[in-house]
Amino acid sequence: MQSEQSVESVVRHFQQELSGTSCRLVAVSKTHPVELIREAYDAGQRLFGENRVQELTAKQPALPADIEWHLIGHLQTNKVKYVAPFVHTIQSIDSLKLLLEIERQAARAGRVIQGLLQFHIADEETKFGLSLPEAEALLQDAAVQQLQHVRLAGVMGIATNTDEEPQLRQEFSTLRGYFEQLKARYFADDAGFREISMGMSSDYRLAIEEGSTLIRVGSAIFGRRAYPAPTT
Ligand SMILES: *Cc1c(COP(=O)(O)O)cnc(C)c1O
């Protein structure tokens, strides 16, 4: 989609499409160079998503400090320390162990990091994420009730890679249901628990209709990802 349009014009198009909604755009810049990220930044984009720690830590120093970096990929506990000094949101929290390590590293960095609980909503086994009972067990842990350096702000999910609209809608509405149940049971008095991160280039319109507050869009903005050629 839109591979011939400039990054700037696509970003402006999203700004128009989202204005008047409560949904915001996370521009997913993985595999793309800092020059393209800068073009999106210059068009006014401030939320960017990367899925790999190494790539994120390489790009971050080369770009403006007021970018809100979102880590959207699976995160190993031993890598949290590399992103804790600057990351704004970790969208991929899928275990108590990871959550407590983020708390520890954010404390060391003297920061508060926003976190989203990642849920498994796709019918594919390869996608990471919690079930609702697992999320509830995590939230009931005594240590989680004492968090001072992680602000839990909502939920995230990756839908099945399919064109089947009814299935996508059902997966998005499942995630929204999880959000609403957790909100009612654990965050009723916490206005900061408000994010539902769902929807990508091919399905973001459906996700918005189903209540998304953060769409994560990569290829529709930056074009197809060029994967590095295999080394021989
Ligand atoms: C790559 C990625 C996206 C963006 O995918 P596009 O199809 O390029 O929009 C969104 N979410 C996650 C978790 C991703 O890894």
The ligand as a Gaussian input file, in Angstrom:
#p B3LYP/6-31G(d) Opt

LIG

0 1
 C        6.099000      -5.326000      12.657000
 C        5.026000      -5.172000      13.687000
 C        3.912000      -4.328000      13.456000
 C        3.696000      -3.553000      12.165000
 O        3.406000      -4.410000      11.104000
 P        2.960000      -3.831000       9.649000
 O        2.183000      -4.948000       9.063000
 O        4.211000      -3.526000       8.921000
 O        2.140000      -2.625000       9.896000
 C        2.973000      -4.204000      14.472000
 N        3.105000      -4.870000      15.635000
 C        4.151000      -5.671000      15.898000
 C        4.225000      -6.368000      17.208000
 C        5.138000      -5.855000      14.927000
 O        6.188000      -6.675000      15.190000

